[in-house]
Amino acid sequence: MAVGLTKILPKALVNEVVGNPDIEVEQLTFNSRVAGANSCFFAIRGTQADGHRFIPQAVENGASAIVCEAMPVNFAPNVTYVRVSDSSEALGLMASAFYGNPSSNLKLVGVTGTNGKTTTATLLYRIVGMLGFKAGLLSTVVNQVVDEQIPTTHTTPDPIELNRLLRRMVDAGCSYCFMEVSSHAVVQKRIAGLTFAGGIFTNITHDHLDYHKTFDEYIRAKKMFFDQLPSESFALVNADDRNGMVMVQNTKAKVSTYALHSIADFRCRVVESHFDGMLLNMDGLEVWTRLIGEFNAYNLLAIYASLLLLGFDKTDVLLQLSMVNSVSGRFEYVSSSGGITAVVDYAHTPDALVNVIETIKKIKSSGQRLITVVGAGGNRDKTKRPVMARVAVQNSDLVILTSDNPRFEEPEDIINDMKAGVDEEFTKKLVTIVDRHEAIRTACLLANKEDIILVAGKGHENYQEVKGVKHHFDDKEVLAEIFNELHI
């Protein structure tokens, strides 16, 4: 596909053009190694490297256009150079234009927040499909174009891949797309050029401070998404979160609220809760759902509210809510023949961990113990490590600290960071086992009949990343194998 460069240039960002602006480009890329003939290379200033350093390599590989923030000293013949005020924003806008602005042909809804993004976006996608409409999904777990699954590497893809996927959705006849919008994606302008029909805010707690440095900056990143929503879209926010209304202070979108404990446009209450589901009172009507926990009540309420804001019928939506299953790795449970229940959950922040533990505590009987197996990821926000260990030991009968995805850190160092948050009075119920398989096995050996084991942190992930290499590891598979091996 060839597109005239002039047709996709964002005029508001262009400061200078050297060369022929009317050339046609067949490929957009920010990777100089894959730049080829008739490609347009974007020099992006990243956290690890400055793309401007690779302009000569992109030209050598055949790039016919360069988009950059600073012009090179020497210009190659037959190459067009475009100086813009922001290369990242230009990439988003030009990628959207290159693929024919696909988001404008969809009702695109973005979901942002610390916890609940994947469940909310995924169930929205499923329910719209169950209601008879073709839809797409962009999530942490998987990308979907109707029924076709496409592996995912980031919560929010880069602008080129993002618009390519949106184009495929439009061509496949999709009317809707639901996507997770990460704070990184907002700051890095990955969603520039997209037209959103609505935005959903779930909640915000401490996370990603390795990238954003401060909690205020993290909040600001989330808020930027709502600042950019158009006036014809909706902004749905959790009124129970103290930063909910902060998100929409400057939005042009129509604001709606949802809550379990505050006055809001959409309300919900948990009537009963069991391991196989819960009974909700949603806007005055009772509905049984297979999901459990107050955190899932928030997710389901956000889904219900957003579908009504999109124009769906209330009764139809409630019927589908009663039929959907949980998302992979979100409060999934595995039972042993001997009566032990194991819960696998993606909880990898202090708030998410507390939510899962509190849900289990509300359901379990007084005689049942809770054994929590938890770790923390390497090369990520270190400030949450001691907090996660602290909330785990304060709310569990026994805690085993173990390895998660250590990446390029030593697992022992991560565990020591976690242990630093545990007060001496709780150390007697704390065990550290670096090997995750052995940690889960130990939890199973220590569990009595009807005890509950929580294995937290990885959820849907089927790998462990060590020194840059991903090794197959699935918490659910490991639990099933151990239950079978030990005959418990």
HELIX and SHEET records of a PDB file:
HELIX    1   1 LEU A    5  ILE A    8  1                                   4    
HELIX    2   2 GLY A   51  PHE A   54  5                                   4    
HELIX    3   3 ILE A   55  GLU A   60  1                                   6    
HELIX    4   4 SER A   87  PHE A   98  1                                  12    
HELIX    5   5 PRO A  102  ASN A  105  5                                   4    
HELIX    6   6 LYS A  117  MET A  130  1                                  14    
HELIX    7   7 PRO A  159  ASP A  171  1                                  13    
HELIX    8   8 SER A  183  VAL A  187  1                                   5    
HELIX    9   9 LEU A  209  HIS A  212  1                                   4    
HELIX   10  10 PHE A  215  ASP A  227  1                                  13    
HELIX   11  11 GLY A  244  MET A  247  1                                   4    
HELIX   12  12 GLU A  294  LEU A  309  1                                  16    
HELIX   13  13 LYS A  314  LEU A  321  1                                   8    
HELIX   14  14 PRO A  350  ILE A  363  1                                  14    
HELIX   15  15 LYS A  384  ASN A  395  1                                  12    
HELIX   16  16 PRO A  411  LYS A  419  1                                   9    
HELIX   17  17 GLU A  424  LYS A  429  5                                   6    
HELIX   18  18 ARG A  436  LEU A  446  1                                  11    
HELIX   19  19 ASP A  475  LEU A  486  1                                  12    
SHEET    1   A 2 VAL A   3  GLY A   4  0                                        
SHEET    2   A 2 GLU A  24  VAL A  25 -1                                        
SHEET    1   B 5 VAL A  14  VAL A  18  0                                        
SHEET    2   B 5 THR A  80  VAL A  84 -1                                        
SHEET    3   B 5 ALA A  65  CYS A  68  1                                        
SHEET    4   B 5 SER A  39  PHE A  42  1                                        
SHEET    5   B 5 GLN A  27  THR A  29  1                                        
SHEET    1   C11 GLU A 148  ILE A 150  0                                        
SHEET    2   C11 ASN A 143  VAL A 145 -1                                        
SHEET    3   C11 ALA A 135  LEU A 138 -1                                        
SHEET    4   C11 TYR A 176  GLU A 180  1                                        
SHEET    5   C11 LYS A 107  THR A 112  1                                        
SHEET    6   C11 GLY A 198  PHE A 201  1                                        
SHEET    7   C11 PHE A 234  ASN A 238  1                                        
SHEET    8   C11 LYS A 254  ALA A 259  1                                        
SHEET    9   C11 PHE A 266  HIS A 274  1                                        
SHEET   10   C11 GLY A 277  MET A 282 -1                                        
SHEET   11   C11 LEU A 285  THR A 289 -1                                        
SHEET    1   D 6 GLU A 332  SER A 335  0                                        
SHEET    2   D 6 THR A 341  ASP A 345 -1                                        
SHEET    3   D 6 ILE A 452  ALA A 456  1                                        
SHEET    4   D 6 LEU A 370  VAL A 374  1                                        
SHEET    5   D 6 LEU A 398  LEU A 401  1                                        
SHEET    6   D 6 LEU A 430  THR A 432  1                                        
SHEET    1   E 2 TYR A 463  VAL A 466  0                                        
SHEET    2   E 2 VAL A 469  HIS A 472 -1                                        
END                                                                             
